[in-house]
Amino acid sequence: MNKKFLNLFFALHLIFVALVLIGELPREFVLYETGLLILYFLFASTEDGLIFFVRSIPIFIAIPLTTNYDNLNQWRILAVILFFKWLLTRETWHYFSAWLILLLRKPWTVIKEHPWVVLFKILVILGLLSLWQAPDKIEGLKRIIYFINAGLVGVIIAYPPKNKTFINRLIKNITIPIIIVTLVGVVQVVITYFIDIYQFMRIWGEGIQMREFGTMWSYIAVNVGNTWLAYFGDQLSLRVFSLFPDSHSFPIFLLLGLPAFFAWTLTKPLGKAAKLRDMIFTPLEVAPPRSEGLAPLARARLLTGFTRGKVAVLWIPLIFLMMILSGTRGIWAGGITMIFWIILVLTYMNYIKINIERINIFKYLSCYLVIFFMLFAVAYPIFSSPQFLVSKGDSLLLQQRLKSLFDFGETSNSQRIEIWKKSLVSISNNPILGVGIGNFPVVLGQNIQLSKAGSSAHNIYLQVASEIGIPALLTFLFLIWLVLKQIYNKFIETHEPIYQAYFGGLLITFPWVLVYLMTDVAIFDERALLLCVITLAITAIPLNAHE
C-alpha cells in the first residue's frame, strides 16, 4: 500500500509541476503544494521519502515566497525535513553512538574506515577558513550552506548503511528522473521545427525557466546569456538542455544516471560473462520459461516483467543522443578520452590477472561507447535541419562544432584559455586559502553576483584552487582518487549482477564526468549535484551491505 501511495503522490506531483511549467496553474500554488510535500515526507517512511526525492530531482521547482525572493527550490526544504526525520530515529542514534565511542577509543581506525567523511570535513573547514579573506563573505557562506544542504541526502543514504533491498530499489528509481529529462529533451527538439527563436525564448526563457528557477534566472538567461544555442554566423541550432538551466549540466546528469540503466536492463547478459560473445549476442527471449499453463493475466504480468528490461535497453542510445544534441563539446571530447581510459583499465585488469568474467563484463559495458559515436550519424541531420523556421545554408554545422574542439582561436576556447591563465595567476597570489569560496568572479575582476550568470574558472580543479586554495585542491583530488578506487573495488568484488552492471558502468561514466569537468563546473548545478551526491552515497556503502 505504501508503494502504491508513493507512486500516486509522485504522479500527482509530476502532473502538478507540468501544469505549472506550461502556465496552466499559477506559480502561487507551488507554496501550497510544497506544504503537502512536507506533510508527505513527515508521515512517509524515510526510505519512501528518499525514493520520492530521487525521482523528483529534475521536477523540484522554485517556491515564489515573495516578489523579490522566488528562487528557493523545494528540494532544499525537503532535504532538511528528511535529514531531521532520519536524525531522530533510534537506529541513527545507535549507529553514531557506536561510531563516537570508537572514535574516542581508536580514532585512527575511524579515519581508516571513513576517509571520505574526514576529507569532506576538511573541505568544509577549508571553505570556512577561506571566508577570512573573501570580499563577499555572505555569498561564500551561502555557497557552503548550499553544498551542505545537498550533502544531507547522501548522509541519509550512506549512514547507517542501507540494506541490499533498498539500494537495489534506489538504483532502479534513478532511471525515472533520467527518463523524464530525456523525454523533455526530445520534446524540446521537436518544437524547434514549429516555432521561431523569439517564440522559443518566450516559451522557455520567460515562461518555463522562470516558473522553474525564478525571475532572476529567467532574466539572466534571456537578457545576459545562456548556453541553449549553437551559433555559426547567422545560423542557429538548439543545444538541448531539457529541464536544466544550461546545456552543460544536462549531459552530466545523464552520465551519472546511465549506470542505473545498465543495472536495470543488462543483468541477464552478465550471467553469461564466461564468454564476451555470449553476452553481446544474448537473444531477446519472447516469453519467460515455465509460463505455460498460467492464467492469461498472470502470464501477461510475468511476460511483461521478464521482457521489460530488454526493451528498456533502448533508452541507452536515446540518452546518448541527447548528450550529443546538448552540443557540449567537452562531453564529446570526454567520450574520446574514455577510449584510452577503458584500454588503461583493461590493461591493468589483465596485468593483475583479474577474473576473466569481470574483464568480459567491463568489455561488454564498454561496447556501449561504440553506440555513442555511431549516434553522431543520427545527430548530423538534426543539427543540419532548419530549426526555428530558418533554413540553414551550411549543412556542415556539426562538423564545424566538432572541428572547433581543436581550434584554440575559436571565441569560447580562447576565452576559456584566458580565464585559465587568470585563475593560475590568482592561485599563485592566493595559494593557501584562495580568494574565498563563492567569490570566483573576483579573479576575473567581475561583480560577485555574476557567479549566478555562470562566471567560473571553466575547470572545476582550477575553481577549487582559486576559491579555497591549493590544500583544498589536493584534498579534493585525493577524494576523487578514493572514489574511483572504491568504484573499481566494488565492481571487482561484488557477485550481484545488478552491482556489476552499476559499478561497471560507473567506472566508465564517472571518469567521463571528471574529464569533462576540466572544461566546466556544471556539476555545481543543483540537479547534477544532487545526483552526484546520491551516486557517491551508494558507492560509499560497504560492500557487505550489498551482498
N, C-alpha and C positions, 0 to 999 in steps of 0.2 A: 504493500500500500504506500509506503514511504517513497519508493521508487516511482510509482505512478504519480504521486503528488509532485515530486521533483520535476518529472517530465512535463506535467501540466503547467506548473508555475513557470518553468523555463519557457515553454511555448507561449504563454501569455506575455512574458517579459519580451520575448523576441518580437511578437506582433506589436506590442505597445511601442517599442523602440522604432520599429519600421514605420509606424504611423506618425510618430513624432518627427522622424528624419525627413519624411516626404511632405510634412506640413499639414497632415490631416488632423493631428491633435496639437494643441498649443503646448509650448515648452513649459508653461507653468504647471502642467500636470506631472512633470518629472519629479518635482519635490514630493508630491503625494505618493507616487509610485516608489520612490526611494524609501519612504516611510514603510510601505508594505514589504519591501525587500528586507528592511531592518527587522521587521517582525518575523519574517520567514527565517532569517539567519539566527534569530534568537531562539526560535522554537524547534527548528530542524536539527538533526544531529550534525555534529561538526563535520563528519565525512560527507554528508549530503550538501552541507554548505560549501565545502571545498569543491565538490563536483560542479555545483551550480556556478561557483565563482570562475572555475576554469572554463566552462562552457561559454561564459558571458564576457570574457576578456575583451573581445572587439566590439561588444554591444553595450558596454557600460558607457554612459554619456554624461555630459556636464550638467550640473544642477544650477538653474538660474536662481540663486539665493537673493541677489539684489541686482539692480541695473548695472552697477559697476563691478560686481563680483559674480560672474556667471560661468566660471570655468572649473569649479571644484567637481571632479569626477566622482561618480557613485562608488567606484571601487575603493577609493581612499577611505571612505566611511565604513564600507562593508569589511575591508581587511582588518580594520581596528576592532570591529564587532567580533569577527571570527577569532582574533587574537585573544581578546579578553575572555571570551567564552571558553577557549582552549586553556587559557592560563588558570582558570578557576576549577578545572577538573582535578579529581583526585589522582588520576593517572599521571598528569603532568607534574603535580607536586611531588609524588613519589619518585618519579624519574629524576627530577632536578635535585631532590634532597639527596639521593644516592650519588648523583653527579657532584654535588657540592662537597659531600663527605670525602669522596675520592680525590677531589681537587685539593682539599686541605691535607690529606694524608700522603697522596702521591701526585703532586702537581705535574711532574714530568710525564706520568702515564696519561693523564688527561690531555696534555698538549699533543702527545703522540697519537692518541686515539681521535682527537678532534682538531686537527691542524687547520681545517677550513675556518672553524669558529675563531681561532686565535688570529688568523690572518684578516678575517673580516673586521674583527675588533681593532686590530692595528690600523686598518684603513680608515675606520670611523674616527679613531683618536687622531690620526694624522690630518684628517679632514677638519676636525675641530681646531687643531693647532694652527692649521693654515689660515683660519679666520683671523688670527692675530694681526696679519698684515694685509688682509683683504680690504680693498677700497669700499666694497659694499658687503658688510657683514651679515645684514639681513638676508640678502639674496643667497649668500653662502649657506647660512643656517637653513633656509628653506630647501636648498638642494640636499642637504644632509637628511632632513626630515623626510623628503621625498624618497630617498633611497631606503631609509629605514622602514617607511610605510610599505614600500613594495616588498621588502625583505620579510615582513611579518608572515606572509603566506608561506614562504619557504620554510620558516621556522616551524610552523604548524605541521607541515608535511613531514619534515625530517626528524622532529623530536616530539615525543618518543618515536622511534622508527615504526612506520606503519607496516601492517602485515601484507603478505603477498596478494591477498584478495583485493584489498583496497588499491594497491599500486597498479595491479592489472586493470582495475576499473578506471583509475585515474589516467593511465596511458591511453586507453581506448577513447576516453572522453576528450582528450586533447584534439582528436580528429574533428570534433564538432565545430569549434571556432575556426579551424583551418578550412573546413568545407564552407562555412558562412562567408568568410572573406574571399575565398576563391570564386564563389558564385557571384558575389557583388562585383568582383573584378571582371567577370565575364559580362555582366550587365553593363558595366562602365564602358567596356569596349564596344558593345553593340550600339549603345545610344549615340556614340560619336558619329554614326552614319546617318542620323536623323535630325541632329541639331547642329547649329554653328557654334563657334568658340564662345561667343558672347552669351548665348543661352546656356552653354555648359558651365561657364563661370557663375552665372546667376543661380543655376540649379544646384551646383555642387559647392562652389565657394561661398556664396551669400546665403545659401539655403542649408544643405545637408551638413556641411562642415561647421557652420555657425551653430546649428542645433546640437551638433555632436561635441564640439570643443569650446564653444563660447564666442562672443563677439570679438574679443581681442585677436584670437587666432584667425577668425574669418577676415578681419581687416588686414592682417599681415599677409595671408595667403592671396588675397585679391589685389591688394594695393602695394605691398612691399616686395613679395617674391614667393615663388613656390617651385616645386620640382615635378609638376604634373605634366609638363610638355617638353618634347624634344624639338629644338629649333635648328633648322638648316636653311639659312636665308629666310625667305618668306613662307617656308613650308613648316607645317605643324604635325606632330604625331603624338598621340596620347602615351604617356608613361603611366601605366596602371598603378593606382595607389589604393584602390578599394576603400575601406573604412579607416584608413590611416591618414595622418596629416601630410605625409610625403611618400614618394615612391622609393625611399631608401629603407625605411623601417618595415615596409610591407614584405619584401622578399626575405628579410631576416626572420620575420615571424613565420613565414612559410618553411624556411630551412629548419628552424627549431622544432616545427611540428611534423616535419616529414618522417622522422624515425617512428612516430606513433602510427603512421600509415604502414610502415614496414611491419611493425609489431601486429597490426590489425589484419593485414592481408597476406603476409608471407610466411606464416608459421608452418603451413603444410609443406612447402618445398624444402624448408630447412630440415625436415625429418629425413631427407634423402641426401644429407651432406657428405656421405661417403664418396659420392661422385658428383663433380660440378655439373656434368652434362645432365644428370638426372634431375638436378634442381632447376636448371634452365628450361628443360623440356617437360616439366611436370604437367600432365594434362589437366584440363579443367573438367572435373567429373560432373556429369549431368545430374546424377542422383546420389545420395549418400548410401552407404552399404546398409543392408538389413532394413530397408524401408518398406519392403514388400509386406503386405498383409496389414499394414496400418490403415486406420480410417483416413479418408481423403483429407480432412482438415489437419490431422496430426502429421500426415505425410507431407502436406504443403508446408507446415511450420518447420519440420525437420529439413525439408529440401531448401527452404529459404535460409535457415541458419547455416546449412552446410556450404551453400554456394555463394553466400553474400560476400565473404571475404575475397573470393576470386574476382567477382565483378567489381568490388570496391578498389581493386588494384588500379583500375583505370583513372582513379583520382590522381595518382602519382604523376603521369605525364601532363595532366591538366595543371597541376601545381607547378611543375617545371615550366610550362608555357607561360603562366602568369609571372613567374620570376623573370623570364626573358622579356616579356612585354612591359615589365616595370622600367625597362630601359636603363637599369642601373649597371653601368659598365664594370664597377667593382665586383658585382656578383658574377658577371660573365667571366672576368679575369680570375676570380676565385675558383670557378669551375675548372679552368685550365690548370690552375695550381694544384687542384685536388688530384689530378692525374699523377703528378710527381709524389704527392703525399701518399697515395694508395700504393705506388711502387715501393716507397720507403717502408711503409708498414708491412707490406707483404715480404719484403726482403728481410726485415727484422724478424718476422714470424718464422720464416724458413731458417734463418741463422740460428735461432734459439730452439728450433725443432718443436714448434707448437703443433698440437694435434691437427692432422690433415683436415678433419671435419671443420675446425674453426677457420682454417685458411680458406677452404672452399666456400664457407658461408660468407666470409668477407669478400671474396672474389665475386660471389653471386650478387651481393648487395652493391658492389662497385659497378657491376654491369649496368645498373640503372643510370649511371652517369652518361653512358652512351646515348640514352634516350634524351637527356638534357641537350646534348649537342645536336642530335638529329632534329629536335624541335625548332632549331633556328630556321630550318627549311619551311616550317609552318608559320613562324613569326614573320618571315620575309614578306609574304604578300599582305599581311596585316599592317606592317609598318609602311608598306608602299601604297596601300589603298587610300582613296580620297576621304579621309576623316574630316569631320566638322564642315561637311558640304563644300570642301575646297579640293579641287583636283591637284595632284602632285606631279609637277613637270619632271621631277627626277625620281626614278624608281629605285635608286641606289641608296636610299636613306639609311637602311640598316647597315649596309656596307660602310657608309661614311661614319656612322656611330661606332662601329667596330674598329675602323681604322683610327679613330680619334683616341683609342686606348693607348696608342703608342706615339701620339702626336703631342709632344710636350709644349708646343706653341699654341695648341688649342686653348681657347679662353678659360674654360673651367680647370683644365690641367695646369695652365700657367699660374692661375690664381691660387690653386691648391699648393703648388710648389712654393709660391711666395709666402703663404700662410705658414707652411712648414718651416721655412727659414726664420720667420719672425718668432715662431714657437721655440726653435732651438736657441735663439738669442735670449729669449725670456728665461728659458731653463738655465742657461749659463749665468744669468744675472740673479736668479732666484732658485738655486739648486736644492735647497733643503725643504722649504715649505711652499714653493711656488708663489703664484700671485693670489692664491685663495680659491677654495672650491667655489664653483659657480660664478667666478669672476673672469673667465677667459677673455671676453671682449676687450679687457684692459690690455691684453697682449697685442691686439691689433689697433689700439688707440680708439676703440669704439665705446659707445654707451653700453653700460652693463645690460640694459633692458633688451639689447639686440640678441642676447642669448636665446630669447624666445623666438626670434626670427631665424635661428639656425647659425648664429655666429659661433664657430667652433674651430678646432685645430684640424678637422677633417682627417683625424688619425687618433684613435682612442688612446694609444700609448703616449703620444705627444700631449694629448689633452690631460691625461692623468699627471704626467710630469710637470706640465705647465701650471696646472692649478694647485697641485698638492706637493710636488717636489719629487726628486729622484728616489728617495727612500720609499715613497708610496708606489712609484713605478716598479721598483724591484719587488715589493710585496705583491703587487698586482700580477706581475709576471710569474712569481713563484706559485701564486694561487692558480693561475691558468695551467701551469705545469702539473700541479696536483690533480686538477680536474681532468685533464687529458689522461693522466696516469690511471685515475680511478675508472674512467670510461673504458679504457683498454683492459684493465684487470677484470672488470665486470663482464666484458664481452668474452674474455678468455675463460673465465672460471665458471660462469653460470651454465646450468644444464637445462634451463627452461627456454623453449623456442621463442617465446614472446620477448624475453630479455636478450636473447641472442640477436633477434631482429632489431630490437630497440637500441641497444648499446652498440651493435654493429653499425646501424645507420647513423647513430650519434657520433661514432668515430670518424664518419665522413663529413656530416653536416656541421658539427661544432667547429672543427678546424676551418671549414669553409667560411663560417661567420667570422672567425678570428682573423683570417686573411683579409676579408672584406673590410674589417674594422681598421685596417691600415690606411683606408681612404675615407673613413667616415666615423661618426659617433652615434649613429642612428639607433644603437642598442639602448640608448637612454630614453627613447620614446617609451611612454608608459606601457603600451601594449606589448612591444617587443621585450621590454624589461621584465614584465610580469611573467611572460612565458619562459624567459631565460632563468628567472628565479625558480620557477616550478621545475624546470629541467635540471637545474643544479641540485634542488632538494631531492628529486628522485635519484639522482646519481650519488648523493651523499649517504643515502640509507645503506647500512651494512648489508653485505651480500646474504648473510644468513636470514635476513628478514624477507628476502625474495624467494628463498628455497622452501 
